[in-house]
Amino acid sequence: MASTYFKRYRMEVDLRGRDFSEVEVSPGYRLAAWAPELLELHAQTKFLSFHDEMDAHVFPCLGDRMGCLRLMREIAAKAGFLPEATWLAIFDDPETSQPENCGTIQGLDTRNGYGSIQNVGVVPRHRGRGLGRSLLRRALEGFQRAGLCCVSLEVTAENHAAIRLYRQEGFVVVKTVFKAAEVAYL
């Protein structure tokens, strides 16, 4: 094991004057509002979204099923947990007639009019279909309905697709941070 540092950006967006009323979702997909009985599905989707990604090295809990479950329980138990900014993306597979959970986002009210996005995750086989944008916009709408004026998130600097999406949605980098992590070298 060796220590390394991951460069991360703190990004923020001002919600004042923004309109999120039209959130489009790709055909075959739908967004499910937070409900406590969906907690385990959020955790499972978080694991499937992150376990093979760089963020699982930055935050080891994301690479472990039980770690994702603990994380979701912690997020949902926080005093500032914001159900209206927490969504699950579902694919209604016409071939199997079985719904497949394929994206997740969680939000917190951090006080003083500010919100925080905890995780935006899309399962790899469902990426490139606009689900990240749909989840993000629906969460931003939820923050706005809760009366918050600004939302922040952190993203690993090498996650270029996510950074591009956040910038397109009005986020700007306000700070660069470095996260220490233990990584195994083979």
Backbone torsions as a table, in degrees:
resi	resn	phi	psi	omega
1	MET	NA	143.7	177.2
2	ALA	-140.2	153.2	176.5
3	SER	-88.8	142.7	174.1
4	THR	-143.2	167.8	179.6
5	TYR	-120.0	137.3	177.2
6	PHE	-109.3	128.4	178.4
7	LYS	-78.7	130.1	-179.7
8	ARG	-132.5	149.6	177.5
9	TYR	-109.3	136.5	167.3
10	ARG	-93.8	125.2	-178.8
11	MET	-120.6	147.7	179.5
12	GLU	-133.9	154.6	174.1
13	VAL	-135.9	140.1	175.8
14	ASP	-91.2	124.7	-177.2
15	LEU	-89.0	-12.1	-176.4
16	ARG	-62.6	129.8	178.2
17	GLY	79.4	1.6	-179.9
18	ARG	-88.5	149.6	178.4
19	ASP	-119.4	115.1	179.3
20	PHE	-113.2	19.0	-174.8
21	SER	-66.5	-27.2	-179.5
22	GLU	-103.3	92.3	177.0
23	VAL	-105.0	113.1	-179.2
24	GLU	-91.0	145.5	176.8
25	VAL	-128.5	136.2	-179.0
26	SER	-57.6	149.2	178.4
27	PRO	-55.4	137.2	-179.9
28	GLY	92.1	-9.8	-179.0
29	TYR	-113.3	155.6	174.0
30	ARG	-147.8	160.5	177.9
31	LEU	-111.1	132.0	179.1
32	ALA	-107.1	128.1	177.8
33	ALA	-66.9	155.6	179.4
34	TRP	-57.5	137.2	169.1
35	ALA	-147.4	141.1	-177.6
36	PRO	-53.6	-32.8	-179.7
37	GLU	-70.8	-8.3	177.3
38	LEU	-93.6	-0.5	-175.8
39	LEU	-54.0	-48.7	-178.8
40	GLU	-66.0	-32.8	177.2
41	LEU	-69.3	-37.9	174.3
42	HIS	-60.9	-44.9	-178.6
43	ALA	-63.5	-44.5	179.2
44	GLN	-62.4	-42.7	-179.8
45	THR	-66.8	-38.8	176.6
46	LYS	-60.0	-46.5	178.7
47	PHE	-60.1	-48.9	-178.5
48	LEU	-63.9	-28.0	179.9
49	SER	-77.8	-33.0	-168.7
50	PHE	-115.5	-16.5	-168.1
51	HIS	-60.7	-28.4	178.6
52	ASP	-105.3	15.2	-175.8
53	GLU	-105.8	164.2	178.9
54	MET	-56.2	-35.7	-177.6
55	ASP	-63.2	-21.2	175.2
56	ALA	-70.9	-20.6	173.4
57	HIS	-82.6	-37.2	179.8
58	VAL	-69.7	-42.4	179.9
59	PHE	-126.9	91.0	-174.1
60	PRO	-53.6	-27.4	179.5
61	CYS	-60.5	-26.9	-179.3
62	LEU	-72.1	-15.8	178.8
63	GLY	-96.5	9.0	-175.0
64	ASP	-134.1	129.4	-178.5
65	ARG	-56.2	-47.6	-179.2
66	MET	-69.4	-32.5	176.1
67	GLY	-62.8	-40.4	178.2
68	CYS	-67.5	-36.8	177.8
69	LEU	-65.9	-45.1	176.9
70	ARG	-60.2	-43.9	-179.7
71	LEU	-61.2	-45.5	179.4
72	MET	-63.2	-40.0	177.9
73	ARG	-63.2	-41.3	178.9
74	GLU	-64.4	-44.6	179.9
75	ILE	-61.2	-48.8	-176.9
76	ALA	-66.8	-22.7	-179.0
77	ALA	-89.6	-10.3	-178.7
78	LYS	-65.4	146.3	-179.9
79	ALA	-58.9	-33.2	-177.6
80	GLY	-93.8	9.8	-179.5
81	PHE	-54.5	133.2	-175.1
82	LEU	-117.0	94.4	-178.4
83	PRO	-54.9	-36.5	-177.1
84	GLU	-71.2	-7.8	176.5
85	ALA	-112.9	17.5	-177.1
86	THR	-123.1	118.7	-172.0
87	TRP	-137.8	155.7	176.8
88	LEU	-123.8	129.8	175.6
89	ALA	-92.5	137.4	-176.4
90	ILE	-130.7	135.7	175.4
91	PHE	-104.0	123.5	177.2
92	ASP	-92.6	93.2	-174.3
93	ASP	-70.7	114.1	-178.6
94	PRO	-68.4	-23.8	-179.1
95	GLU	-74.5	-37.9	-176.4
96	THR	-105.8	-12.3	-174.7
97	SER	58.3	20.0	178.0
98	GLN	-110.2	131.0	175.6
99	PRO	-71.2	142.7	179.3
100	GLU	-123.6	121.3	177.8
101	ASN	-73.9	128.2	-171.7
102	CYS	-137.7	2.0	177.7
103	GLY	-161.9	153.2	-177.8
104	THR	-151.9	149.4	174.6
105	ILE	-150.1	144.1	177.3
106	GLN	-132.0	148.5	179.9
107	GLY	-132.0	151.2	177.0
108	LEU	-129.5	146.4	169.7
109	ASP	-92.5	114.8	-174.7
110	THR	-98.8	9.4	177.9
111	ARG	96.2	163.0	173.3
112	ASN	54.3	33.5	176.6
113	GLY	82.3	6.5	-178.1
114	TYR	-108.4	143.3	174.8
115	GLY	-118.1	164.2	-179.6
116	SER	-138.0	127.3	173.5
117	ILE	-85.7	127.4	-177.5
118	GLN	-85.2	-48.9	-179.6
119	ASN	-151.8	141.0	167.6
120	VAL	-122.5	115.1	-178.4
121	GLY	-132.3	135.4	174.3
122	VAL	-127.9	130.5	179.0
123	VAL	-59.7	134.5	-172.6
124	PRO	-48.6	-42.8	-175.9
125	ARG	-70.9	-8.4	179.1
126	HIS	-109.4	5.3	179.6
127	ARG	-73.3	157.8	178.8
128	GLY	82.4	11.2	-179.3
129	ARG	-115.3	12.0	177.3
130	GLY	82.6	8.6	-178.0
131	LEU	-67.6	-39.4	177.9
132	GLY	-59.2	-44.0	178.4
133	ARG	-63.6	-45.2	-179.7
134	SER	-61.8	-46.0	178.3
135	LEU	-61.5	-45.8	-178.3
136	LEU	-61.7	-47.9	-178.4
137	ARG	-64.9	-39.2	179.2
138	ARG	-66.6	-39.5	177.4
139	ALA	-65.1	-43.5	179.2
140	LEU	-61.8	-37.8	174.9
141	GLU	-61.2	-41.4	178.5
142	GLY	-64.3	-41.7	175.9
143	PHE	-60.7	-43.4	-178.5
144	GLN	-63.4	-45.3	178.2
145	ARG	-62.1	-28.9	178.5
146	ALA	-79.6	-0.8	176.7
147	GLY	87.3	14.8	-179.6
148	LEU	-87.9	146.0	-176.0
149	CYS	-104.4	-17.4	-175.3
150	CYS	-145.3	142.9	-180.0
151	VAL	-130.3	139.7	178.0
152	SER	-123.5	164.1	173.9
153	LEU	-156.2	166.6	171.5
154	GLU	-120.3	144.6	-178.8
155	VAL	-141.6	141.4	176.8
156	THR	-68.6	133.0	-173.3
157	ALA	-57.4	-28.5	-179.3
158	GLU	-80.3	-5.7	-179.6
159	ASN	-87.1	73.1	-172.6
160	HIS	-62.0	-38.3	-179.5
161	ALA	-64.5	-42.3	179.2
162	ALA	-66.0	-44.0	-179.9
163	ILE	-61.4	-42.2	178.0
164	ARG	-60.0	-45.3	178.2
165	LEU	-60.2	-48.0	-177.7
166	TYR	-62.3	-40.5	178.3
167	ARG	-64.7	-41.0	178.4
168	GLN	-61.8	-28.0	179.5
169	GLU	-92.6	9.7	172.9
170	GLY	98.3	0.7	177.8
171	PHE	-71.7	145.0	174.6
172	VAL	-127.8	148.9	177.2
173	VAL	-74.0	126.6	179.1
174	VAL	-114.3	-13.0	-178.3
175	LYS	-164.1	145.7	172.4
176	THR	-110.6	131.2	179.3
177	VAL	-128.0	161.0	177.4
178	PHE	-122.5	127.3	-178.1
179	LYS	-106.6	120.4	176.4
180	ALA	-76.5	140.6	178.5
181	ALA	-149.4	149.8	174.0
182	GLU	-89.8	129.0	177.5
183	VAL	-129.0	146.3	178.0
184	ALA	-92.2	133.3	175.2
185	TYR	-106.8	129.7	-179.7
186	LEU	-95.9	NA	NA
